[in-house]
Amino acid sequence: MKKFFTVLLCLMLVTGLVAGCGSSGSSGSTDASQDSSKSAEKYKIVLITMDSMDRHWVSVDKGAKKAVDEIGNIDYKWMAPDKKDDAQQIERVNNAVADGADAILIAANGPDAVVAALEEAKSSGVKIVYVDSPANTEAYATFATDNLAAGKTAGEQMLKALDAAGISSGKIGVVSVNSATASTVAREKGFREVVEPKGYTVLPTQYGDGDPVKSQDIADNYITDGVIGVFGANEGSSVGLGNAIKASGKKDLVGVGFDKSDAVLSLIKEGWVYCTIVQNPDVMGYEGVKAAVKAIKGEKIDNPNVDTGASVITKDNVDSVE
């Protein structure tokens, strides 16, 4: 009898151990561990702009960060070249891919130079979203200003100012970034389409790489050449032409800029720049990040090409600008 109880006790102990092992290795525990791992996983999103100089790009980054804070679960980086340079931008794309980016938000410095790098990124499964300026390869979505239309608005403002001054003919200079950046090329085109048919001579565009000092030198030469107005196609160009007009002391010269910064706004307040056309870069960054998350999740987007709009800042409304 004693032997029977001993055997029974052993059987009970073995059964308990088996049950215990089965419990610790149950599928429920494994699933919980997997769910925890998934919830800890973050989407990697990288913003790559043309450079880090312009306030415009700071605003794109600000909008992107706002979306990141709202959505959460995102590992976000802004990787900006220190100047507008195709090689530097391509390097940033390659670095983002090597770093395991799930999506890249990019403002292409030129429509063609970065294409091969972006196509290689896409082949690695990286989702591409354009902000401000697209390249010539398909992306999930684009959030940008209608730059042709915005350039026409700049031309209309130039004509308005010249008409108010009683000037109906003369030479007008254009200061831009380079001949490859699609956004600024479109602005120049829109400006010319409005101004040239009115009988004004729009001189060949000069390029200052978006650098205020180079752009001022170009505008100085235009002023020496006797222009009646100058159009700047981006922030640095606008600061340069405004400083050139200020240095000349000629308030009858009409300066029309593009984009905003503290320097541009001050030049408008002081009367050296007539107006500037401003975009909504924060909207580009904000909507860009939201679209990138949808792309990563494999979701469809209702409108893949969004015009983020533009408006005019003059002396009349400059004090209301944030």
ABEGO torsion letter per residue (X at the ends): XAAAAAAAAAAAAAAAAAAAAAAAABAAAAAAAAAAAAAABBBBBBBBBABAABAAAAAAAAAAAAAAAAAEGBBBBBBBBABBBAAAAAAAAAAAAAAGBABBBBBBABAAAAAAAAAAAAAAGBBBBBBGBBBBBBBABBBBBBAAAAAAAAAAAAAAAAAAAGBABEBBBBBBABAABAAAAAAAAAAAAAAAAAGBBBBBBBBAGGBAAAAAAAAAAAAAAGBABBBBABAAAAAAAAAAAAAAGBAABBBBBBEBBAAAAAAAAAGABABBBBBBAAAAAAAAAAAAAAAAAGBBBABABBBAEBBBBBAAAAAABX
